Amino acid sequence: MLDLLSKVSKIPKIGPKYEFFLSKLGINTVKDLLFHIPSRYEDYSNLKKIKELQPNESVTVNGMLLSVDNVFTRNRKRLTKGVLKDETGKLDLVWFNMHYLVKSLEVGENYQLTGVVKPSGSKLSLTAPAIKKIEDEPKNDGEILGVYPETEGVNSKFLRDKIKFAFENSEIEEHLPLEIINKYQFQELRDTLYHLHFPKPGQDSEKLIERLQFDELLLELLKVEERKDKWAQKLTAHEIRDFSKELTEVRNSLPFKLTQTQEKSVSEISKDLVKSTPMNRLLEGDVGTGKTMVAVMASQLTVLNGYKVLYLAPTEILARQHFESFKKYLEPHGTQIILKVGGSKIKLAETDFDICIGTHAILFDFQDVKDVALVIVDEQHRFGVEQRSKILNIYNQKVVPNLLTMTATPIPRTFALTLYGDLEISVLEAPPNKDKKITTYVIYPNKRDDMYKWILEKNEPTFIVCPFINESEAEEFSQVKSAIKEFGILSTGIFKDKKVGLLHGKLKPIEKEEIIRKFRSGEIQILVSTPVIEVGVDIPDATIIVIESAERYGLASLHQLRGRVGRGSKEGFCVVSPSTGNKNSMERLKNLEKYSNGLELAEIDLKIRGEGDVTGRMQSGFKNFKFADLTNLYILEKAKIEASNLLPKLDKYPKLRALYKSSSSENIWNN
């Protein structure tokens, strides 16, 4: 019998050459081969004669090819047309963008075609059918054949043959408890895989895939539940009392009133802080919803209890901005606030402070700081799991700080269940300025000159954001805008009479700060920048933002960028400008004109682009699933429930436990 973890070369007739070809498909072991699922199927189960055909049915037809030619339509599009004949009649064939078929098909030979019957005037035709010479492979009457992701030297027939051998010569163990299989009417793992590779007519392949999706999500969510369990059972928080009266004094001193959801979040955090178990909460708030003020109130409650607060910001610009905000609101109440960024000479263990605000530089200098009871991580997706863990693991004693992580990246409900299932979540919904309005325009590239003229007429502070710092030499990125090149073009061209600035991540911190200062004061009217401004750059007078090569961003990222304008008393304008007028890109970007809610946009992007973009921005190192679809809330919620139920009794299921323990940041099916 084959071991599932054996190299795929253990299968007969897979030598070094085919082993190399298969590795391009990510197939290195027997297990990889068995989990290489067809991307689609060719249905040969409905074999019919031509005279029996009906419109809009999927069929297989055998016959002789009478003719095949390339023709041009009225609008000069090239079609390939043919005629097939059997003993009952003739059938028209049509292919699009497959003109090479004329050279590969032979008139007078017998072929088998599979496709959908379409009405064509008074006749019927097969549109874009799969076609193969009957002598190349048995007719497979009554069969459904899987079509696999392929590569050079490896076609679907080769894969089917090797997968069949692997099934016949290996043992696939079941790891799910029988009660779960029965509860959700899953098939056992071996049967699930077999029927995905070798399906039968009428089979529900979607249900089979759901079984594999469930497995992946269950193992990931077991990790989430374990983290949550360890946090609750093994950690103790600093003792904090509820200073409601003193907090009310801070609240009353603010020049504005907190929103309803800000008050709700402050209340949730306050209740967490007075518990004996450390807080582990995520504060999610769309652009401009006022997360900073919630952090101010949580920090002050901690300080009132005699403890210290560490506030980690992802950039020096944002750290300085928050430093000024905290000083403005809390220094009048006697709270001592310091700033620690790269190059700072401050030694935290030797400095008297209540709140320290800074960048990741704090991580290298807080080991010996006593009485830190609250750590706030702003824009937490930019820090990563390892850096956040360091904050907590540095404390060897059982008493650890409370942890508040914050993000302006809208998190779809599905990701809240997976990425942050071990955190409590507070959501800020209504922006403090309810009347704030940002009008968004998605424009075609040929309208760019008109846009520049409009900006000149508006004569208001404007951001122009480009994805790259320098122009890329790669051909596929030749149309993607770069900040340095655009700065050169615009500052000497249409905006030559304006003061144009340049901001990007390679500038020194002092240079960045000076450019931001000049833009804020009006000394710079047009600021060409990379997405470094996405997080926290607050210029109340800026009313226009142009996002170049917008197809490079997720909708949630674009939404955050447009949140840089309209923050003052004037209406904001966001111009979204893709590099090309690609139809699919334009349709996706047009959602920004329709929706102003970041969560809605994140959900849309998740469905359109998949989870890659969202996970990539949210958390480094998060698993890329092979089968699981994070838009399938139906399966996700079931996996969440079962992970919670199974974790306390995992030892009762040794095969599931072994698979769970062996799973890593790589895909579980490769372990």
Secondary structure, DSSP 8 states (H G I E B T S, - for coil): -B-TTSBGGGSTT--HHHHHHHHTTT--BHHHHHT---SEEEE-SSB--GGG--TT-EEEEEEEEEEEEEEE-TTS-EEEEEEEEETTEEEEEEEES-TTHHHH--TTSEEEEEEEEEEETTEEEEEEEEEEEGGGS---TT-EEEE---BTTB-HHHHHHHHHHHHHTB-----S-HHHHHHTT---HHHHHHHHHS--TT--HHHHHHHHHHHHHHHHHHHHHHHHHHHHHH-B-------HHHHHHHHHHSSS---HHHHHHHHHHHHHHTSSS--EEEEEE-TTS-HHHHHHHHHHHHHHTT-EEEEE-SSHHHHHHHHHHHHHHHGGGT--EEEE-TT----GGGS--SEEEESGGGGGS-TT---EEEEEETTGGGT-HHHHHHHHHT--SSB--EEEEEE-S---HHHHHHTTTTSEEEEE-S-S-TT--EEEEE--GGGHHHHHHHHHHH---EEEE-SBSS---SGGGTTS-BHHHHHHHHHHTTTTTS-EEEE-TTS-HHHHHHHHHHHHHTS-SEEEE-GGGGTT---TT--EEEEETGGGS-HHHHHHHHTTSS-SSS-EEEEEE-SS--HHHHHHHTHHHH---HHHHHHHHHHHH-HHHHHHHH-TT----SS--TT-HHHHHHHHHHHHHHGGGGGG-HHHHHHHHH--SS-GGG-
